[in-house]
């Protein structure tokens, strides 16, 4: 008996990893509610959610990758290419063809990324950085550098079944699937193990390469889907629309407590990180802060978040 | 006496009031190789560190090249030509051989390296050592033994007169050892004096002129290397307390658990055959580099197999990959726990359950309750003390407790064959006894065959039903039950 109570006491005493972010989020929320009369409003929250959904769809597989110790920088450019494909296909053929081709593109890109990282053995940061540049160029090539307007494809980005914007619904479903498989499935647990110690994962018999491969595919498919949603929202495909998406994704994930070194992180943390970025961007707009400052704030947040990550690792190393 | 290169007299050394060297003498003549023997903690390292100026003696005198020195620091020792070569390499693997030989002291002027000059000099010195190494090759692409020779070459360019080699052959293959000895013969001709620290008795007569044995901080024996009897040296190293296995030989069990025949892997080991019964614990004893841990790696699929066969409970098994092995009922505990064993940032429960997730899951989803149950089942049986329960991060546990979790991992997975490499390395003495008891008990209860690779003879005595001794890639002898004792093990392995 005494043993279990001791365990429970210790559980209570340990602070969850997301506590500092939670406090920051709540503080920011209260500040904007007081500072701007437009902030605390259901319509505004809907706007925030819609603005976040595209990033969020990419963040879920991104978190899986980061926990396994990998990173995918090609998501922003992949979303741009996917949008360009969508626009051209919708204009020339049909929406269905557009969606199929965009998702096949995502699948192919994921297979290429997965192949380069797990079979060829290139570092994922470099592989996907190359992908970022290449795909951005392809997006420009497809539209000749121009924005491509499109017709009759608004439902994916703007319809509201049961009063909930469809992109938010899609994000929610993906997030729940991601969270459950991360926590409960052998796949998710194995990702933690791979990120925590790739060598030990191999020795203990985890099929690391296969699982990483799958996760890279998920990431690229997520990016392709996000690109489709984004161009539907805009009724146009802009090769620059998703620029910097990868930065926002990584900021949200790292802010949410995932370690760049792998082995740590949670879906809840990522979503909280995402919401923090969302209300920060929204609040700054409502307070009439010039939009350039949003970029500055986001960059600073990423730096602060990774600094926290490093400090936490140092602290942990000292303790053990 | 005044021809001696170095003369240490009545050296005493205390750390925090505890004396670890009790008045040791050592002399070294030009062109002489002195083998320094002793168990771990006998004081060999302390003694040579004093000679290298690394640590000052508490009392005693040091004479190098006819000058008695009251104080000796590292710079002075280097000035006088004392150089140490360690087992671990101190080189820059991405630089070329020539650059490594002159590391930090590249010939040239005004901040520019004279490449042609440097390569020429490097070639000269390698020729002097009678080795054939390309001076433009990247150091990292060479074999370990060759890189060690580079370090010796570097010492020579810095005018070494006294060379201390601290277990240089521990990580080398037979061919590389012989090559090192040829280099040492060459140095002898040039009048360099060498102190050679080793655990391998067979090397002594090959390379040394004299042998000095240290035990518990005393010099207990100094003899001519040529006539030195192996048994005499072993007894001098161990003192008289030789450990004996107190257990009776096990009753022969019914089935054969693990059988390997004519097993081989490249140069690492060859023609290894053994049979382990169900429930039996067999230790494969050998020094580092003898091939013992390599045999286990090959069975588990971590190292290519170039010949032979493996049978597990009568069924043929072809080692391919760790994945294949673990799903075929084989467990493997690596020697390097941090690098290959534990998931530092994950909980003890997860670390314990990781090899059993498939069995614990339904449709790909793990029941976390089963994980906790598994942990509480084994934490009692293995006496794991995780104060904060199943969710505590494994990295916050002591080495002994971590090792128990990793053992529990394979017990939970119900493996038929368990391969353990150095199972108690870095584990405190108390936990060590627990671990031996657990392994023996679990083997008997579950009927699994346990094969342990170890370089610790005490471990063999306390753990093994049967011991096989490996040396230079071959099984050289076998001891059963009461005949497992430290003296015979060490002398067979050397």
Interface residues (C-beta under 8 A of the other chain):
Chain A: X6 X7 X10 X11 X14 X184 X185 X186 X187 X189 X190 X192 X193 X196 X197 X199 X200 X201 X202 X203 X204 X205 X206 X207 X259 X263 X264 X316 X319 X320
Chain B: X300 X302 X322 X323 X325 X326 X327 X332 X334 X339 X340 X341 X342 X343 X344 X345 X346 X350 X354 X355 X357 X358 X361 X364 X365 X366 X368 X387 X388 X389 X391 X395 X396 X409
